[in-house]
Amino acid sequence: MSANLKDDLMPKLRARYERRSREGKTRMLDELCEDHGYERKYAIKLLGYSRLEMETLGVPICALY
């Protein structure tokens, strides 16, 4: 997923994720991991925090090699 697409898509997904029940969040995480190849914990971090909050907390947004 490109950075631009991630910036456009993540706020919408984050809003949907917040409104869901526990079972709904589980299904949403499964779909996100399957579609985009994310590890589950990384997907939880992506949906739980905004990009700015992640940078402030020091959570890596993408792997640097």
Steps between C-alpha positions, in 0.01 A plus 500: 500500500648832399541781753247721319240225494570424864449867591167504314370160609612471863284780649190337349599154619591637844154659535328174400725302737408721798126445448515121475443240767777260604392241242479767231847624583632144474348455155626838385854423619491160326395663172761776525779251572392272219455776241815699573734244656533675836584322821208511742672712767611755240145524365370559853749784542404649164131498584544614858709812444521776244821534298604805704441316829704205373793725406481670840500162679793377290308216332664422164258574218693308240804279508829672426769283346 
